[in-house]
Amino acid sequence: MLVVYALVRGKPFLFEMSQGYILPLIYLTIFGSFVGYGTYFALLGRIGPEPTPIRRYSQALALGVSTALEGLTWRAEMLVGASLIFGGNVAILLKQKPPSPSPRQGN
């Protein structure tokens, strides 16, 4: 998607060879990806894969907090992303089966 977006906008892919670009990239790679996902999967192993409200809406919650506390200004692509988040959550909720009733005893 990013390639298509860049091509449509006529923007080139650039990699800046400066310390101010590379060091934060390394930091985000290590702590934002490896450590973050490792911690997430460890937590997931403890609590189980059952959906919880915070897991379903964490992305939207982050956007809301950023809007309220950081003055985030919403752009069109952010609205598209938020609608994809909510659409995915709706699809997951509609696909879930309700718990089956327990069989009656003593008939």
C-alpha positions, -999 to 999 in steps of 0.1 A, spaced: 0 0 0 28 24 8 44 18 -26 12 26 -43 6 57 -21 41 70 -29 38 64 -66 4 81 -68 17 111 -48 49 112 -69 71 108 -38 105 90 -39 116 65 -13 145 81 6 169 68 32 187 95 50 222 85 61 224 106 92 227 98 129 194 116 136 176 92 113 194 59 117 196 58 156 159 63 161 152 38 134 174 12 152 157 21 186 122 16 171 133 -16 154 146 -31 186 122 -18 213 91 -10 191 91 -43 173 112 -71 189 107 -62 226 71 -49 220 59 -80 202 78 -103 226 61 -87 255 27 -87 238 30 -124 230 41 -132 265 11 -114 279 -11 -131 253 2 -165 265 -8 -156 300 -43 -142 294 -52 -163 264 -64 -154 229 -100 -145 239 -108 -110 227 -110 -83 253 -123 -48 248 -89 -32 253 -74 -54 226 -102 -47 202 -101 -10 205 -65 -2 215 -57 15 181 -88 37 183 -81 45 219 -45 55 210 -59 79 183 -84 93 208 -58 99 235 -35 115 209 -63 137 197 -72 148 232 -37 152 247 -15 160 218 -38 180 196 -37 155 168 -54 168 136 -72 141 117 -64 136 80 -83 116 54 -60 86 55 -64 85 93 -102 84 89 -97 55 64 -75 37 88 -99 42 117 -128 29 96 -107 -2 87 -101 -8 124 -138 -5 132 -148 -26 102 -124 -53 112 -138 -53 147 -173 -55 134 -164 -84 111 -148 -103 141 -178 -97 163 -202 -108 137 -182 -140 130 -181 -150 167 -206 -177 176 -227 -172 208 -220 -197 235 -240 -229 231 -265 -236 259 -256 -263 283 -275 -296 279 -303 -302 303 -299 -329 328 -326 -352 341 -349 -355 310 
